[in-house]
Amino acid sequence: MAVWGYFYFNFELFRSSWLADVSYLSQHLFHVGPQILSIFREAGNESHFSLLQQSFESNTLRQRNLNQFDPLALGKLLKKILNEHEPLFTFDLYSSLIEAQDRQMGITRQNTLKQITSQLPESNRTVLISIFRILSAIERNKSVTGMNSTALGIAFGPSLLRPLKLDLPNMQKQGKLVSALCEVFISKYGSILGNEEITSGRASPTEVQRTGQSAVDYFKMDQNNVAAPQDTGEFLQIVQRFSFKSFRGKYLLILMQLQ
């Protein structure tokens, strides 16, 4: 059974509803985004976006069936949420990441980026993996989306990495570095941010999908004729197989929708 249905967050992440909303949007967009022309570049249906924004502000977004909304509007909301909060790469790591992109190349740069991003909170790392998984899928299907890695880096990079204070004299150069760095993560996010087993490749048709509130009911669903766990004990064994390490220690399991 694929592990993409499992997202482990500490209690602080569960309290940070915007991160849970970003994950909810990301899991849906992974499946629809690669079929949409100019995803993350065009604004989409404004009435849909307005309703989605209201849902986000009232903390009811995760109660919405995202299949009912324009994917372009969903992409716009995702970027807006990211732009309104501290970037997932964090302000603290901005200078180190930009310097690595500017001064290093190839496997040396990749190893440096891995070392730098190991300092990220586990919650940020998990959500970043989810986002770069979308961008990678969109890039692979660029004949349909019209979005190659360069276009995605320009469109999405500043939403994930930006400084706390603008350096106006170097803003243009740093903007190009941010876009280029985003391109690197689109192609190498699995080896840089986490375990290759759970961060690389396309979505499997056997990936579990959430249909209800109960974690046990979630895993009892038989998706695509694949046998699912039949009791709590089997469910817990699966959870234990894919646990993540964290300096905070305690986690809650949040089941995100894979539509």
C-alpha positions as CSV (number, residue, x, y, z in Angstrom):
1,M,0.0,0.0,0.0
2,A,1.3,3.4,-0.9
3,V,2.2,5.8,1.8
4,W,0.9,9.0,0.2
5,G,-2.3,8.9,2.2
6,Y,-0.3,9.3,5.5
7,F,0.7,12.7,6.7
8,Y,2.1,13.0,10.2
9,F,2.0,16.3,12.0
10,N,2.8,17.4,15.5
11,F,0.0,19.0,17.6
12,E,1.2,22.5,16.7
13,L,0.6,21.8,13.0
14,F,-2.9,20.5,13.8
15,R,-3.5,23.9,15.5
16,S,-2.2,25.7,12.5
17,S,-5.3,25.3,10.3
18,W,-3.7,27.1,7.4
19,L,-1.1,24.3,7.0
20,A,-3.8,21.7,7.1
21,D,-5.7,23.6,4.5
22,V,-2.6,23.8,2.3
23,S,-2.2,20.1,2.5
24,Y,-5.8,19.5,1.7
25,L,-5.6,21.7,-1.4
26,S,-2.3,20.1,-2.4
27,Q,-3.6,16.6,-2.3
28,H,-6.5,17.5,-4.5
29,L,-4.4,19.6,-7.0
30,F,-2.0,16.8,-7.4
31,H,-4.7,14.8,-9.2
32,V,-6.3,17.6,-11.2
33,G,-3.5,20.1,-11.7
34,P,-1.5,18.1,-14.4
35,Q,-4.6,18.3,-16.7
36,I,-5.1,22.1,-16.4
37,L,-3.6,24.6,-18.9
38,S,-1.7,27.4,-17.1
39,I,-2.4,26.1,-13.6
40,F,-0.8,28.5,-11.0
41,R,-0.5,31.1,-13.7
42,E,-4.1,32.0,-14.5
43,A,-6.6,33.2,-11.9
44,G,-9.7,31.1,-12.8
45,N,-13.3,31.5,-11.8
46,E,-13.5,34.6,-9.6
47,S,-16.8,33.5,-7.9
48,H,-15.3,30.2,-7.1
49,F,-12.2,31.9,-5.7
50,S,-14.3,34.2,-3.5
51,L,-16.3,31.3,-2.1
52,L,-13.1,29.3,-1.4
53,Q,-11.5,32.3,0.3
54,Q,-14.5,32.8,2.5
55,S,-14.3,29.1,3.4
56,F,-10.6,29.4,4.3
57,E,-11.2,32.5,6.4
58,S,-14.0,30.7,8.3
59,N,-11.9,27.6,8.8
60,T,-14.4,25.4,6.8
61,L,-12.3,24.8,3.7
62,R,-11.7,21.2,4.6
63,Q,-15.4,20.6,4.7
64,R,-15.7,21.5,1.0
65,N,-15.8,19.1,-1.8
66,L,-13.0,20.5,-4.0
67,N,-14.3,18.7,-7.1
68,Q,-17.0,21.3,-7.3
69,F,-14.5,24.2,-7.8
70,D,-12.4,25.5,-10.7
71,P,-8.8,24.1,-10.3
72,L,-7.4,27.4,-11.4
73,A,-9.2,29.1,-8.5
74,L,-7.9,26.4,-6.1
75,G,-4.4,27.0,-7.4
76,K,-4.8,30.8,-6.8
77,L,-6.1,30.2,-3.3
78,L,-3.1,27.9,-2.5
79,K,-0.6,30.6,-3.6
80,K,-2.5,33.3,-1.7
81,I,-2.5,31.3,1.5
82,L,1.3,30.7,1.2
83,N,1.9,34.3,0.4
84,E,0.1,35.5,3.5
85,H,2.2,33.4,6.0
86,E,5.8,32.8,6.7
87,P,7.3,30.9,3.7
88,L,7.5,27.1,4.2
89,F,11.3,27.3,3.7
90,T,11.3,29.9,6.5
91,F,12.8,33.3,6.8
92,D,15.8,31.9,8.8
93,L,16.9,29.6,6.0
94,Y,16.5,32.1,3.1
95,S,20.1,33.3,3.0
96,S,21.6,29.9,3.2
97,L,19.4,28.5,0.5
98,I,20.1,31.4,-1.9
99,E,23.8,31.2,-1.3
100,A,23.8,27.4,-2.1
101,Q,21.9,28.1,-5.3
102,D,24.2,30.9,-6.3
103,R,27.6,29.3,-5.5
104,Q,27.3,25.6,-5.9
105,M,26.3,23.1,-8.6
106,G,25.2,19.6,-9.2
107,I,25.5,17.0,-6.4
108,T,27.4,19.3,-4.2
109,R,24.5,21.8,-4.2
110,Q,22.0,19.1,-3.8
111,N,23.8,17.8,-0.7
112,T,24.1,21.3,0.8
113,L,20.4,21.9,0.2
114,K,19.6,18.6,1.9
115,Q,21.6,19.7,4.9
116,I,20.0,23.1,5.1
117,T,16.5,21.8,4.8
118,S,17.1,19.2,7.5
119,Q,16.7,22.2,9.8
120,L,13.1,22.7,8.8
121,P,10.2,21.8,11.1
122,E,8.8,18.4,10.2
123,S,5.4,20.0,9.4
124,N,7.0,22.4,6.8
125,R,9.0,19.5,5.2
126,T,5.9,17.4,4.9
127,V,3.8,20.2,3.3
128,L,6.7,21.1,0.9
129,I,7.0,17.5,-0.3
130,S,3.2,17.6,-1.0
131,I,3.6,20.9,-3.0
132,F,6.7,19.9,-5.0
133,R,4.9,16.6,-5.8
134,I,2.2,18.7,-7.6
135,L,4.7,20.9,-9.4
136,S,6.7,17.9,-10.6
137,A,3.6,16.2,-11.9
138,I,2.5,19.4,-13.7
139,E,6.0,19.8,-15.2
140,R,6.0,16.2,-16.5
141,N,2.7,16.9,-18.2
142,K,3.8,20.3,-19.6
143,S,2.5,19.4,-23.1
144,V,-1.0,19.8,-21.5
145,T,-0.4,22.4,-18.8
146,G,2.0,24.6,-20.7
147,M,4.0,24.9,-17.5
148,N,7.6,23.7,-17.6
149,S,9.9,23.9,-14.6
150,T,11.1,27.4,-15.5
151,A,7.5,28.7,-15.6
152,L,6.6,27.0,-12.4
153,G,9.7,28.3,-10.7
154,I,8.8,31.9,-11.6
155,A,5.1,31.4,-10.7
156,F,5.6,29.5,-7.5
157,G,9.1,30.2,-6.1
158,P,8.3,33.4,-4.3
159,S,5.4,31.7,-2.5
160,L,7.7,29.2,-0.9
161,L,10.9,31.2,-0.4
162,R,11.3,35.0,0.3
163,P,13.3,37.2,2.7
164,L,11.8,38.8,5.8
165,K,13.1,42.2,4.5
166,L,13.5,43.1,0.8
167,D,17.1,43.7,-0.4
168,L,16.2,46.2,-3.1
169,P,19.6,46.5,-4.7
170,N,19.8,42.7,-5.2
171,M,16.1,42.0,-5.5
172,Q,16.3,41.1,-9.2
173,K,19.2,38.7,-8.8
174,Q,17.7,37.0,-5.8
175,G,14.4,36.7,-7.5
176,K,16.1,34.7,-10.3
177,L,17.9,32.6,-7.8
178,V,14.6,31.8,-6.0
179,S,13.0,30.7,-9.3
180,A,16.0,28.6,-10.2
181,L,16.1,27.0,-6.7
182,C,12.4,26.1,-7.1
183,E,13.3,24.4,-10.3
184,V,15.9,22.3,-8.5
185,F,13.4,21.2,-5.9
186,I,10.8,20.3,-8.6
187,S,13.2,17.8,-10.1
188,K,15.1,16.7,-6.9
189,Y,12.6,17.2,-4.0
190,G,12.6,13.5,-3.2
191,S,16.3,13.2,-2.5
192,I,16.6,16.6,-0.9
193,L,13.6,16.8,1.4
194,G,12.9,13.2,2.5
195,N,12.8,9.5,2.0
196,E,12.9,8.7,-1.7
197,E,10.4,5.8,-1.0
198,I,7.7,8.3,-0.1
199,T,8.6,11.3,-2.2
200,S,9.3,10.2,-5.7
201,G,7.2,8.9,-8.6
202,R,3.7,9.3,-9.8
203,A,0.6,8.6,-7.7
204,S,-0.3,4.9,-7.6
205,P,-3.8,4.0,-8.5
206,T,-3.9,2.0,-5.3
207,E,-3.4,5.0,-3.1
208,V,-6.0,5.1,-0.3
209,Q,-8.6,7.9,-0.3
210,R,-10.4,9.5,2.6
211,T,-14.2,9.3,2.5
212,G,-15.2,9.8,6.2
213,Q,-14.1,11.2,9.5
214,S,-13.0,8.0,11.1
215,A,-9.4,6.8,10.5
216,V,-10.5,3.2,10.8
217,D,-13.4,3.7,8.3
218,Y,-10.9,5.5,6.0
219,F,-8.7,2.4,5.8
220,K,-11.6,0.0,5.5
221,M,-12.4,1.5,2.1
222,D,-11.5,-0.9,-0.8
223,Q,-9.9,1.3,-3.5
224,N,-9.5,-0.2,-6.9
225,N,-10.1,-3.7,-5.6
226,V,-7.1,-3.4,-3.3
227,A,-7.6,-5.1,0.1
228,A,-7.7,-2.5,2.9
229,P,-7.1,-2.9,6.6
230,Q,-10.1,-4.6,8.3
231,D,-9.6,-3.7,11.9
232,T,-7.9,-1.2,14.2
233,G,-5.0,-3.5,14.8
234,E,-4.1,-3.7,11.2
235,F,-4.6,0.0,10.8
236,L,-2.1,0.7,13.6
237,Q,0.5,-1.6,12.1
238,I,0.3,0.4,8.9
239,V,0.7,3.7,10.7
240,Q,3.7,2.4,12.6
241,R,5.4,1.3,9.4
242,F,5.4,4.8,8.1
243,S,6.1,6.9,11.1
244,F,8.3,9.9,10.9
245,K,11.0,11.1,13.3
246,S,10.6,14.5,14.9
247,F,12.4,16.5,17.5
248,R,9.0,17.4,19.0
249,G,8.2,13.7,19.5
250,K,4.4,13.7,19.5
251,Y,2.3,13.4,16.4
252,L,-1.3,13.4,15.4
253,L,-2.3,11.6,12.2
254,I,-4.1,13.8,9.8
255,L,-5.7,12.0,6.8
256,M,-5.7,14.2,3.8
257,Q,-8.0,13.6,0.8
258,L,-6.6,12.1,-2.3
259,Q,-9.4,12.6,-4.8
